[in-house]
Amino acid sequence: MPILRITAQDGETRLFRSDQTPMTALAAALDHDPGPITVMIHGYKYLPGHPDHCPFDQILSLAPARPGPRVVSWPRRLGLRGRHGEGLGLAFGWEARGTLRAAHARAALAGDALAALLARLQAVAPGRPVRIVAHSMGARVALRAIALSPPGVVRSAVLMAAAEFDTTAMVALNSPGGSGCSVLNVTSRENDVFDFLSERILPLPVPGARMLGAGALWLPNLAHLQIDDPRSLSALARAGYRIETSRRRVCHWSPYLRAGLFPLYRAVLAEDLTLSRLRGMLPPATEPRWAGLRRGVRALSLAARFSARI
C-alpha cells in the first residue's frame, strides 16, 4: 500500500495534490490492508509543496527525491514498503516554517486537525490500532492529537527530540486519550542547545516548564531514552538493539539519523518491547543538561594532556 500524504491547513485535512477527499482514500486503503495505522509527523522548517522543504519529497517519502545529510526515509525504516500486511502509512504534513512561535501555534491547530481525522478513521475502522512517530515540533502535533482523541485510539508513540513542554505532555498523557498510550521519549544531550533556546523563545505554559527532552517527567505510560548515554547504548546492545554511538556534540536530527534506532522504534510501536521492560534495561534517569558538552570538554582535555606527553 503506498504512503498516503495528508496535509493540515486552517484546521482541515486534505489529500496532498489530489481532489479526492482524505476519507475516501483512507477508507479504500483500510479496506485493502488490515494492519495498523502508522502516522508520521515531521518537525520544524518543513512545508508541504515547498520546492526545497517538502516533507513528502524527503523524510516522509519511500524514495526521497531530494536527498541530503539529514534525509532518510522514515516509512522504509519503519517497515512500510508498500507490501500487504504492513498496515497503512500516513504521512502527515503541516505548515512548520516561519518563526518558532508561529510554527508552535500552528502545531496545535495541526494537532486538532489530526485528532479529527483519527476520529473519522475510527468510525470507519473501529479498533484499528494507531501508532505515531514524530520529530521536533511534530511531537506537539502528536500530543495535541492524543489529548483530543477518545480512549484507545492512539496505542503507542515515539517522540524524537520533542519540541514540547513537559507540562503540556503531562496533561496530554493523563487525558482519557493519552492515559492508555505508551510513549517513548527519545532524547539526547546533543539536543540541549535546541531545548534551551526553545524554553526561552516559546511561551511557557506554566512558570518553570521545561522541554520534554530534560527527562524530568515521570508517568507510567512514558519512558525516556537518552541515545547519547553510553550506559543506555550498552544496555540496549545486550538486549539485541545495537545503536550507533554519538558522533556530534550538537544535533537535533540524531534520533532518526543514527543507525540502529528504527528497529527499536518498530518494537516499541508494535508493543513487542513494553515500556516496563525497556525501563528495566535503562538507567533510572537521563543525564543532566549539558552533560554531553562536558564529556566533550573532558575528552579534549585528556587528548591535550596525552599529546603533550608525546
N, C-alpha and C positions, 0 to 999 in steps of 0.2 A: 504494500500500500504506500503510495507516495506521501510525503510530508505535506500536510495541509497548512497553508500560510494564512494566518488571521491577523488583521490589524485592528488596533483600538484607536479611535479618534472621536473626540467630543462625547465620550461615554458610550459610544456604539461600537460594535464589532462588524468588520467586513471581511470578505474573502479577498485577498490581495490580488489586484489586477484581474478581477472577474466580476461579471454582473450577477453571478449566481449568489444566492443568499448563503451565509455561513451554515445555517442549519440544514439546508438541502444537501450541501456537500458532506457535512458531518454525518447526517443520517445515513447516506449511502455508504460512507466509509465504515461506520459502525456495523452496518449490516454485513459488510464484506469481511470484517475481521473481528472475532470475539475477544481479542486481547485487551489489555489495559490501555488507558489514555495517558500519554506522556506529554505534558505541556512544558515547552522550553521557552524561557523568557530572558532576553538579552538585557544588558545594563546600559549605563550612561554612554552617550555620544552616538548611538545608533538611531537611524530613522528609516523606516520602510520607504523604498523608492528613491532614496538619495543615491546619486551616481557613485559616491565613494564610501558611503557608510550605511548601506542597506544590509540589515542582518540576514535577509534571505539569500543574499549573494555570498555571505561569509559564514559565520559560525552556525547559523541555523539552516544551512544547506547540506544536503548529502554530498554534493560535489562543489565546494566553494569556487565561484567564478573569479573571485578577487583574493588570491592567496596572499599571505603576509605572515610576519613573525608572530602575530597574535591571533592567527586564524587556524582553528581546527574544526572539523565537522562534529558538532555535538550529536546530531542524530546517529551518525555512523558509530561514534564511540559509545553511544548508549544502546547499540544493538538494533537500531531502527534502520534497516537497509531495504525496506520495501518488500519484505517477504511475508507471506501469510502466517499468522500466528504471533507476530511480534506485537500486535496492537496498533493503535493509532498514534502517530506522532503529530503533535500540534505545535507548530512554530508560531509564537505569539509576539508580534511586533507592536511597538508603541513609539510615540514621539519623545525621544530621550535626548535630543540636542538642545542647545541654548544654555542658559545659566544653570548652575547646580540647583538653585532654589526653584527655578521654573520647572525643571525636569522632575524635581522632588514632588511638586504639586501635581504635575501631570501623571506621575506614577500612581498616585492614589486614585485618580479618575480611571486609569487603565485597569487597576485592580477591581474597581466597581464593574467595569465592562466585562472583565474576565469572570467575575462571580456570576453575573447574569447569564453569561454563555454556559458556564458549568451547570447552572440550574436547569437550563434548557436541555443540555446533554443528558442530565439525569432523568428528565422526563421522557426522553427518547430511549435511553438505555439505563434503566434503574439498576443500581448496584454495581455498575461498571466502575472498577477502581480507577481513580485519577492520581497521577504522580506529577510532581512539579520539580523542575530543575531551573534555578535562576541564579544569575550573577549580578553583583553590584546593586544598582538601584532596581534591577528586576526583582530582587528579594522583597522590596517594598510592595511591588505589584502583587507578588505571590502571597505575602502575609495579609494584605488587604483582602484578596480574593478568598483566602482561607477563613478569615474572620467573618466574612459575609455569607459563607456557604452553610448549608444545613449540615448537621452531624453526619459523618461517614462519607462525605463526598470526596474530599481530598484525603487519601490514605497516608501518603508519605511525600517528603520534600527534601531536596538537597539545596541549601543556600550557600553560594560560593562568594566569599568576600562581600558579605551582605552590607549594603549601604542603607541600613535601617537602625533605628534606636532600639535598645534592649527593652525599654518600657513599652514601646509600640508592639514589639514582638511578644511580650508577655501578655498583653491584652488579647492579641490575635490567637495565641496558642492556649489561652484559657477560655476562649469563646466556645460556644457549642460546636461550631465547625472546626475549631482548632484543637480541642482537647483530645480528640481521637486520632490526630495526625502526628506521625513520627517524623521529626525534623532533625536532619544533620546539618549543623552549622560549621562550615568549612572555613577556618580562619588561618591566618599566618601573620607572623610579626613582619613579614615583607610588606604587609598592607597597612602598617601602623601610621605611616605618613598620611595616607588617604583617610583613615578613620579620624585622625587628629584634626585634619582640615575640615572634614565633614561636620564634626562636632562644633566647629567654630563658625561655619558658614550657614548651615541649615538651622531652621527654627527648632529649638528644643521642645519636645512635647511636655516635659516637666523639668524643673531645675535639676541639674546633676545627671541627666540622662547620658548614656554612653552608647557608642556603636555596638552592635551585636558582636563584632569581632573581638571585643575585650574579653569575652568568655565569662563574664560575671553573672549571667542569668542562669539560674538553675530551675528546671522544670522536669517533671517525669517523662515528658514526651520530647525532650530536646537533649541532644548530645553535641559537644563541641570537639572538633578535630583540628588541632594545630599542625599543619602539614610541613612546617619547618622546624618542628621539635624532634631532635634525634631520638628521644625516648619513644615518642609515638610511632615514628617510622620503624624502629626496631621491633616494637610490639606488633605492628601490622604485618611486617615481614614474617614474623614467626607464625602468624595466622594465615600466611599464603598471599598476602597483598603487598607486593614489592613495589614501592613507590620511589621514584627518582628523588634524590636529595636536592635541597635548595641550591641554586646557583647564583641567586641575586640577594641583595640586602633590601631592595625596594622593588616590589612588583604587585600590581593589582590583578594580574591575569593568571598567576600561577595555579589557582585552583582548577583551571581547565587546560592549562598548557603542560603541566607536569605529567610525565609518563607514569602510568600505573594507577592513576586515580579513578578512572572511569569504571574499571571492574569493581572497585569498592562501591562506587555510587550505584551501579546496577544492583549489587547485592542489597544495599540499604533500601533502594526504591522498591525492590521486589519483596522486601521484608524477609529475605533469606538470612540476612545479618541483622539481628534485632539491636535496638539501641542499648538494651541492658547488657547484651553480650559485648558490644563494642565498648561501652563504658568500662566493662571489666578488664579489657585489654589495655586501655589508655591510662595515662597519668590522671590523678584526681582533679587537676586544674591545669589550665593553659599557662604559659609563661606570661609575665607582666609585659606591658607595652614597652617598646624599645629594647627588649631583650635581644632581638636579632642584631640590632646595630651594636650593642655592647659586645656580642660574640665576635662581630667583625673587627671591632677595635682591639679586642684581646688577641685575635689571630694576627692582626697586623703588628702588634707589639711583640708577640712571640717571634714572628718572622724577622722583624728588625733586629731583635737580640741574637737570633741564630745567625743572621747574615753578618753581624758584627764580629762573630767568633771565627768566621771562615777566613 
